[in-house]
Amino acid sequence: MNNNEQRPGSGSDRAIEDGETYHHAEHGQIKVTGIWHQTQPLDTTRNIDDQNMIVVRYIPGEDGNWIDELAEPLDDFLDGID
């Protein structure tokens, strides 16, 4: 696992786990399908790397039916989940 410096003002130090389900403000219930730093997959992260962004991939679910996979930078993802 990669332990990067946390960016000041990131808004959250919440750990995100690959394979876990969260509530996203825009997409409702989502399931994390991957956390990536450059080309390395991560199992969990709460850190943000300013130079080499961490990206979270996830699948939104509507009424229990999972739809297309989406991705966004970790800081945007953290801002969107409850």
C-alpha positions as CSV (number, residue, x, y, z in Angstrom):
1,M,0.0,0.0,0.0
2,N,1.2,3.5,-0.8
3,N,1.2,6.0,2.1
4,N,1.5,9.4,0.6
5,E,1.5,12.7,2.4
6,Q,-2.0,14.1,3.0
7,R,-2.7,17.3,1.2
8,P,-3.6,20.1,3.6
9,G,-7.3,21.1,3.3
10,S,-8.3,17.8,1.7
11,G,-11.5,18.0,3.8
12,S,-11.5,14.5,5.1
13,D,-9.1,11.9,6.5
14,R,-11.7,9.1,6.0
15,A,-10.3,5.8,4.8
16,I,-11.7,4.4,1.6
17,E,-11.7,0.6,1.1
18,D,-11.7,-1.2,-2.2
19,G,-14.8,-3.4,-2.5
20,E,-16.8,-1.4,0.1
21,T,-20.2,0.4,-0.5
22,Y,-20.7,4.1,0.3
23,H,-23.4,6.7,-0.2
24,H,-22.5,9.3,-2.8
25,A,-24.3,12.6,-2.8
26,E,-24.8,12.6,-6.6
27,H,-25.0,8.9,-7.4
28,G,-26.6,7.3,-4.3
29,Q,-25.3,3.9,-3.3
30,I,-22.0,3.1,-4.9
31,K,-19.5,0.3,-4.7
32,V,-15.7,1.0,-4.9
33,T,-14.2,-1.2,-7.6
34,G,-10.7,0.1,-7.6
35,I,-8.3,2.6,-6.0
36,W,-5.3,3.6,-8.1
37,H,-2.1,5.6,-7.6
38,Q,-0.4,5.9,-10.9
39,T,-0.5,2.3,-12.2
40,Q,-0.5,0.7,-8.7
41,P,-3.8,-0.7,-7.2
42,L,-4.4,0.1,-3.5
43,D,-6.6,-1.8,-1.0
44,T,-7.3,1.3,1.0
45,T,-6.4,5.0,1.1
46,R,-7.1,8.2,3.0
47,N,-4.2,10.1,1.5
48,I,-3.9,12.4,-1.5
49,D,-0.8,12.8,-3.5
50,D,-0.5,16.3,-5.1
51,Q,1.8,15.2,-8.0
52,N,0.4,11.8,-8.8
53,M,-3.3,11.8,-8.2
54,I,-5.1,8.9,-6.6
55,V,-8.2,7.8,-8.6
56,V,-11.2,6.0,-7.2
57,R,-13.3,3.8,-9.6
58,Y,-16.8,2.9,-8.6
59,I,-20.1,1.6,-9.8
60,P,-23.3,3.5,-8.9
61,G,-26.3,1.4,-7.9
62,E,-29.9,2.3,-8.5
63,D,-32.5,0.2,-6.8
64,G,-29.9,-2.5,-6.3
65,N,-29.0,-2.6,-10.1
66,W,-25.4,-1.7,-10.6
67,I,-24.7,0.5,-13.7
68,D,-21.6,1.7,-15.6
69,E,-18.3,2.2,-13.8
70,L,-17.2,5.8,-13.0
71,A,-14.0,7.3,-11.8
72,E,-12.9,10.5,-10.1
73,P,-9.9,11.9,-8.1
74,L,-9.9,10.9,-4.5
75,D,-10.5,14.4,-3.1
76,D,-13.6,14.8,-5.3
77,F,-14.8,11.3,-4.3
78,L,-14.3,12.2,-0.6
79,D,-16.3,15.4,-1.1
80,G,-19.2,13.4,-2.6
81,I,-19.7,10.7,0.0
82,D,-21.5,10.9,3.3
